[in-house]
Amino acid sequence: MGEVKTMKPEPSGDWYEAIIQTQSSGIGVNDIDRDLFNETFEAFMSGSYDKAYAGFSELGEAGSSVSQYYLGMMFLNGKGVLQDFCMAHMWFNIASSRGHEKARKQLEKLTQSMVREQVAEAQSLARHWVNRKSSEDLMG
């Protein structure tokens, strides 16, 4: 279903910069731990999916839409996690709502292949996540 585009980091090995240069909007890499992002993306590209999942989860919780997109890709393709279209939809939905264009496109494709009940469940999961994060942000 979804494909991850192969990228090569700059000679410095900086995946953060490579991502910024290949995407134009809604990438969500500003104000995140750049070292963690680089380590996480390197783990993902090398197939160390457990490490990638942990890093993308931390970064996604911090609001990185690019990390949320890659969580969606991991769930969509069963990379390091059990394949789960509802969870993939949830992460694509969240990243899309933050302006990530590739997530929006994946969300549209995935929605077409899911039954109405799955989409409703995924949307409920996304709403719950957003509401939880909003409450956490208000509390501080």
C-alpha positions as CSV (number, residue, x, y, z in Angstrom):
1,M,0.0,0.0,0.0
2,G,2.4,2.7,1.2
3,E,6.0,3.1,0.2
4,V,8.8,4.7,2.0
5,K,11.0,6.7,-0.3
6,T,14.7,5.9,0.0
7,M,16.7,8.9,0.9
8,K,20.4,9.3,1.5
9,P,21.5,11.7,4.2
10,E,23.8,14.5,3.5
11,P,27.5,13.6,3.9
12,S,27.2,14.7,7.5
13,G,24.7,11.8,8.1
14,D,22.0,14.3,9.1
15,W,18.6,12.7,8.3
16,Y,16.9,15.7,9.9
17,E,18.3,17.9,7.1
18,A,17.6,15.3,4.4
19,I,13.9,15.3,5.5
20,I,13.7,19.1,5.5
21,Q,15.1,19.2,2.0
22,T,12.7,16.7,0.5
23,Q,9.4,18.0,2.0
24,S,7.9,21.4,1.6
25,S,5.3,21.7,4.3
26,G,3.9,20.2,7.5
27,I,7.0,18.2,8.2
28,G,7.0,18.7,11.9
29,V,10.7,18.5,12.6
30,N,11.1,21.9,14.1
31,D,11.5,22.0,17.9
32,I,12.2,18.3,18.3
33,D,15.3,16.5,19.6
34,R,17.4,16.5,16.4
35,D,19.8,13.8,17.7
36,L,16.9,11.5,18.6
37,F,15.3,12.1,15.2
38,N,18.5,11.2,13.4
39,E,19.0,8.1,15.5
40,T,15.4,7.1,15.0
41,F,15.4,7.6,11.3
42,E,18.6,5.7,10.9
43,A,17.1,2.8,12.8
44,F,14.1,2.9,10.6
45,M,16.1,2.9,7.4
46,S,18.4,0.1,8.6
47,G,15.4,-2.1,9.6
48,S,15.8,-1.7,13.4
49,Y,12.1,-1.2,13.8
50,D,11.8,-1.7,17.5
51,K,14.2,1.2,18.1
52,A,12.5,3.2,15.3
53,Y,9.1,2.6,16.9
54,A,10.3,3.8,20.3
55,G,11.9,6.9,18.8
56,F,9.0,7.8,16.5
57,S,6.6,7.3,19.4
58,E,8.4,9.7,21.6
59,L,8.8,12.3,18.8
60,G,5.2,11.8,17.7
61,E,3.9,12.4,21.2
62,A,6.0,15.6,21.2
63,G,4.1,16.7,18.1
64,S,6.4,15.8,15.2
65,S,4.1,15.2,12.2
66,V,6.8,13.5,10.2
67,S,7.3,11.0,13.1
68,Q,3.5,10.5,13.2
69,Y,3.6,9.8,9.5
70,Y,6.3,7.1,9.9
71,L,4.3,5.6,12.8
72,G,1.4,5.3,10.4
73,M,3.7,3.7,7.8
74,M,5.0,1.2,10.3
75,F,1.4,0.2,11.3
76,L,0.3,0.1,7.6
77,N,3.1,-2.2,6.6
78,G,3.6,-4.2,9.8
79,K,7.2,-3.0,10.3
80,G,8.1,-3.6,14.0
81,V,4.5,-3.7,15.0
82,L,1.5,-5.9,14.1
83,Q,-0.1,-4.6,11.0
84,D,-3.1,-2.5,12.1
85,F,-5.0,-0.3,9.6
86,C,-6.9,1.5,12.4
87,M,-3.7,2.6,14.1
88,A,-2.2,3.5,10.7
89,H,-5.3,5.6,9.9
90,M,-5.1,7.2,13.4
91,W,-1.4,8.3,12.9
92,F,-2.0,9.5,9.3
93,N,-5.1,11.4,10.5
94,I,-3.1,13.2,13.3
95,A,-0.1,14.0,11.0
96,S,-2.5,15.1,8.2
97,S,-4.3,17.5,10.6
98,R,-0.8,19.0,11.4
99,G,-0.3,19.7,7.6
100,H,1.7,16.7,6.6
101,E,0.8,16.2,2.9
102,K,2.1,12.7,2.5
103,A,0.1,11.6,5.5
104,R,-3.0,13.2,4.0
105,K,-2.5,11.2,0.8
106,Q,-1.9,7.9,2.7
107,L,-5.0,8.7,4.8
108,E,-7.2,9.0,1.7
109,K,-5.9,5.8,0.1
110,L,-6.2,3.8,3.4
111,T,-9.7,5.1,4.0
112,Q,-10.8,3.8,0.6
113,S,-9.7,0.3,1.6
114,M,-11.3,0.2,5.1
115,V,-14.9,-0.6,6.0
116,R,-16.9,2.1,7.7
117,E,-16.6,0.6,11.2
118,Q,-12.8,0.5,10.9
119,V,-12.7,4.2,9.8
120,A,-15.1,5.2,12.7
121,E,-12.8,3.3,15.2
122,A,-9.7,5.0,13.8
123,Q,-11.3,8.4,13.9
124,S,-12.3,7.8,17.5
125,L,-8.7,6.8,18.4
126,A,-7.4,10.0,16.7
127,R,-9.9,12.2,18.6
128,H,-9.0,10.5,21.9
129,W,-5.3,11.1,21.2
130,V,-5.8,14.8,20.3
131,N,-8.1,15.4,23.3
132,R,-5.6,13.7,25.6
133,K,-2.7,15.8,24.2
134,S,-4.8,19.0,24.5
135,S,-5.6,18.2,28.2
136,E,-1.9,17.5,28.9
137,D,-0.9,20.8,27.2
138,L,-3.4,22.7,29.3
139,M,-2.2,21.1,32.5
140,G,1.3,21.8,31.6
